[in-house]
Amino acid sequence: MTPATDPATSATKPPPARETVYLDHAATTPVRPEAVAAMAAHLHRVGNPSSLHASGRWARRVVEESREAIAGAVGCRPGEVVFTSGGTESDNLAVKGSFWSRRDADPRRTRVLTSAVEHHAVLDAVHWLAEREGADVELLPVDRHGRLDVSALRESVERDPDTVALVTLMWANNEVGTLQPIDEVVAIAHEHGIPVHTDAVQAVGAVPVDFAASGVDALTLTGHKLGGPYGVGALVVRREVSLTPLIHGGGQERDIRSGTLATPAIAGLAAAVELAVEQQAEHAAALEALRGDLVAGVRHAVPDAVVNGHPVHRLPGNAHLRFPGCEGDSLLMLLDARGIECSTGSACSAGVPQASHVLLAMGCTDTEARSSLRFSLGRTSTAADVAALVEAIGPAVERARAAKAP
């Protein structure tokens, strides 16, 4: 048996080289060269940031300088940045940690308010709290564009504000790209002293995000969505907010998140966050133009294609479209065969053949939800990528419809 066909080695081999049009930047985006350089500069150095000797102090300095850089970029104090393994951990820490802490302070606080279109890192966390901790979870409705019904939130809060443990609402939806009215949510919650967490994984670097100005109490960000490495992120949390930790051990990160800090990864994260925020306006303008060409081109090729998400309050690089008469999974694979990579929804739900909970909450039928694709643009996207999709989408839709026809 040759090594190329050896089962023990073939699984680790990269796929064969091909011309690829990558339109799935919302799932993950290429690591910036500056982030790679920042990581590489520290990978060869030994030093645990918790150690007191010279090597440990060097590593601690790298971590703290990175913390300061991230704080400056997102508008918070350095001490408010808590490093984690990424968005999912940060969401779980914010949601579960806030719930436990608030309930411990007042046993009446058992209600968790969130939207029906949250990422599963939030939805699964709140459902776990309901099943295991007796939380009363309320999934608030959204309109047909996926934007929160603010009046429903106000009614829910004012019905019995003393029983609300927290409100958690994403800054930008990962599937359809709709931006949420964070300022209105904060105003309502803070009238009653209720903390607000936001998953800003899709937002940082894509739209303006200022932690202090937003008024939120906790904010999730992660590296691999904005050009940083995988496996590292942060929860930005106000000093006065009490969180019960998920992980216990050495007491790192204000005793909120124990564990040895990944110095090289944190340096890479800081480099990526700084650049993403610094270049946000220019980047957004370029993506807006590309997205406009993509939507116009696709709708010219497939006139009955429908654009999902808010027409104004949205991420600049997200184009989510519904193709009547198609199965999204089939259409995705037909495009993939042409070297065009996109998504039917959240990468964290990949492999599960079910309609998007986001689209269902927006009022789509099961059939409509299953006929949608997400094309998400990023820093490396080009006009040629858009042109390749526009050329391929018409024939792919025809084949997908023919395959579905009885």
Backbone hydrogen bonds, N-H to C=O, Kabsch-Sander energy under -0.5 kcal/mol:
donor,donor_aa,acceptor,acceptor_aa,energy
5,T,2,T,-1.6
6,D,2,T,-0.7
6,D,3,P,-0.5
9,T,6,D,-1.9
10,S,6,D,-2.9
11,A,7,P,-0.8
12,T,9,T,-1.3
13,K,9,T,-0.6
13,K,10,S,-1.0
20,T,18,R,-0.8
21,V,339,G,-3.6
22,Y,20,T,-0.7
23,L,21,V,-0.8
23,L,341,E,-2.7
25,H,376,S,-1.8
27,A,24,D,-1.3
28,T,24,D,-1.5
29,T,224,H,-2.2
32,R,227,G,-2.8
35,A,32,R,-0.6
36,V,32,R,-2.1
37,A,33,P,-2.6
38,A,34,E,-2.0
39,M,35,A,-2.3
40,A,36,V,-3.0
41,A,37,A,-2.1
42,H,39,M,-1.7
43,L,39,M,-1.3
44,H,40,A,-0.6
45,R,42,H,-1.0
51,S,48,N,-2.7
57,R,53,H,-2.6
58,W,54,A,-2.3
59,A,55,S,-2.1
60,R,56,G,-2.5
61,R,57,R,-2.1
62,V,58,W,-2.0
63,V,59,A,-2.2
64,E,60,R,-2.7
65,E,61,R,-2.6
66,S,62,V,-2.1
67,R,63,V,-2.4
68,E,64,E,-2.2
69,A,65,E,-2.0
70,I,66,S,-2.5
71,A,67,R,-2.4
72,G,68,E,-2.4
73,A,69,A,-1.6
74,V,70,I,-2.3
75,G,71,A,-1.2
76,C,71,A,-2.1
80,E,77,R,-2.3
81,V,78,P,-1.8
82,V,80,E,-0.7
82,V,235,L,-2.0
83,F,81,V,-0.6
84,T,233,G,-2.3
90,S,86,G,-2.3
91,D,87,G,-2.8
92,N,88,T,-2.3
93,L,89,E,-2.8
94,A,90,S,-2.5
95,V,91,D,-2.8
96,K,92,N,-2.4
97,G,92,N,-0.7
97,G,93,L,-1.4
98,S,94,A,-1.7
99,F,95,V,-2.0
100,W,96,K,-2.8
101,S,97,G,-2.0
102,R,98,S,-2.8
103,R,99,F,-2.6
104,D,100,W,-2.5
105,A,101,S,-1.6
106,D,102,R,-1.5
109,R,106,D,-2.5
110,T,108,R,-1.8
110,T,163,T,-1.0
111,R,163,T,-3.0
112,V,136,D,-2.1
113,L,166,L,-2.2
114,T,138,E,-2.3
115,S,168,T,-0.6
116,A,140,L,-1.9
118,E,115,S,-0.9
122,V,119,H,-1.7
123,L,119,H,-2.5
124,D,120,H,-2.4
126,V,122,V,-2.6
127,H,123,L,-2.3
128,W,124,D,-2.0
129,L,125,A,-2.0
130,A,126,V,-1.9
131,E,127,H,-2.4
132,R,128,W,-3.0
133,E,129,L,-1.9
134,G,130,A,-0.6
135,A,129,L,-1.9
136,D,110,T,-2.8
137,V,135,A,-0.8
138,E,112,V,-2.7
139,L,137,V,-0.5
140,L,114,T,-3.8
140,L,138,E,-0.8
143,D,147,R,-2.5
146,G,143,D,-1.9
149,D,141,P,-2.3
150,V,148,L,-1.2
152,A,149,D,-0.6
153,L,149,D,-1.5
154,R,150,V,-2.6
155,E,151,S,-2.4
156,S,152,A,-2.2
157,V,153,L,-2.8
158,E,154,R,-2.9
159,R,155,E,-1.3
160,D,156,S,-0.7
160,D,157,V,-1.1
163,T,160,D,-1.8
164,V,161,P,-1.5
165,A,111,R,-3.3
165,A,163,T,-0.6
166,L,111,R,-1.1
167,V,195,P,-2.1
168,T,113,L,-2.5
169,L,197,H,-2.4
171,W,199,D,-2.3
172,A,199,D,-0.7
173,N,178,T,-2.7
177,G,173,N,-0.9
179,L,313,H,-2.3
180,Q,171,W,-2.4
182,I,180,Q,-2.2
185,V,181,P,-2.0
186,V,182,I,-2.7
187,A,183,D,-2.0
188,I,184,E,-2.0
189,A,185,V,-2.6
190,H,186,V,-2.9
191,E,187,A,-1.0
192,H,189,A,-1.5
193,G,190,H,-1.1
194,I,189,A,-2.3
197,H,167,V,-2.7
198,T,218,A,-2.2
200,A,198,T,-0.9
200,A,220,T,-1.5
204,V,200,A,-2.2
205,G,207,V,-0.6
206,A,203,A,-2.4
207,V,203,A,-2.4
211,F,74,V,-3.5
212,A,75,G,-2.1
214,S,210,D,-2.2
215,G,211,F,-1.2
217,D,196,V,-2.5
218,A,196,V,-1.5
219,L,236,V,-2.6
220,T,198,T,-2.3
221,L,234,A,-2.2
223,G,232,V,-2.5
226,L,223,G,-1.7
228,G,223,G,-2.8
232,V,229,P,-0.6
233,G,84,T,-2.0
234,A,221,L,-2.4
235,L,82,V,-2.8
236,V,219,L,-3.2
236,V,234,A,-0.5
237,V,80,E,-2.8
237,V,235,L,-0.7
238,R,217,D,-2.3
241,V,238,R,-1.6
244,T,97,G,-1.5
246,L,256,I,-0.6
255,D,251,G,-0.9
256,I,253,E,-2.2
257,R,252,Q,-1.2
257,R,253,E,-0.5
258,S,247,I,-1.2
263,T,261,L,-1.4
266,I,262,A,-2.7
267,A,263,T,-2.3
268,G,264,P,-2.1
269,L,265,A,-2.6
270,A,266,I,-2.5
271,A,267,A,-2.0
272,A,268,G,-2.1
273,V,269,L,-2.8
274,E,270,A,-2.5
275,L,271,A,-1.9
276,A,272,A,-2.8
277,V,273,V,-2.4
278,E,274,E,-2.4
279,Q,275,L,-2.4
280,Q,277,V,-1.1
283,H,279,Q,-2.8
284,A,280,Q,-3.0
285,A,281,A,-2.1
286,A,282,E,-1.9
287,L,283,H,-2.4
288,E,284,A,-2.7
289,A,285,A,-1.8
290,L,286,A,-2.1
291,R,287,L,-3.2
292,G,288,E,-2.3
293,D,289,A,-2.0
294,L,290,L,-2.5
295,V,291,R,-2.9
296,A,292,G,-2.3
297,G,293,D,-2.6
298,V,294,L,-2.7
299,R,295,V,-2.4
300,H,296,A,-1.5
301,A,297,G,-2.0
302,V,298,V,-2.8
305,A,302,V,-2.3
306,V,322,R,-2.5
308,N,320,H,-3.5
310,H,145,H,-0.5
314,R,312,V,-1.7
315,L,177,G,-2.1
318,N,315,L,-0.8
319,A,317,G,-0.5
319,A,375,F,-2.5
320,H,308,N,-0.5
321,L,319,A,-0.6
321,L,373,L,-2.5
322,R,306,V,-3.4
323,F,371,S,-3.0
326,C,323,F,-1.7
328,G,326,C,-0.6
328,G,370,R,-3.9
331,L,327,E,-2.5
332,L,328,G,-2.8
333,M,329,D,-2.0
334,L,330,S,-2.2
335,L,331,L,-2.3
336,D,332,L,-2.5
337,A,333,M,-2.0
338,R,334,L,-0.6
338,R,335,L,-0.9
339,G,336,D,-1.9
340,I,335,L,-2.5
341,E,21,V,-3.1
341,E,339,G,-0.6
342,C,340,I,-0.5
343,S,374,R,-1.7
349,S,346,S,-1.5
350,A,347,A,-1.4
352,V,349,S,-1.5
354,Q,352,V,-2.1
360,L,356,S,-2.1
361,A,357,H,-2.0
362,M,358,V,-1.2
363,G,360,L,-1.5
364,C,359,L,-2.4
369,A,365,T,-2.7
370,R,366,D,-1.8
371,S,367,T,-0.5
371,S,368,E,-1.1
372,S,369,A,-0.9
373,L,321,L,-2.8
374,R,343,S,-3.7
375,F,319,A,-3.0
375,F,373,L,-0.5
376,S,23,L,-2.3
376,S,374,R,-0.6
377,L,317,G,-2.9
381,S,378,G,-1.8
386,V,382,T,-1.6
387,A,383,A,-2.5
388,A,384,A,-2.2
389,L,385,D,-1.9
390,V,386,V,-2.6
391,E,387,A,-2.2
392,A,388,A,-1.7
393,I,389,L,-2.5
394,G,390,V,-0.7
396,A,392,A,-1.9
397,V,393,I,-2.6
398,E,394,G,-2.2
399,R,395,P,-2.2
400,A,396,A,-2.6
401,R,397,V,-2.7
402,A,398,E,-2.2
403,A,399,R,-2.3
404,K,400,A,-1.3
405,A,401,R,-1.6
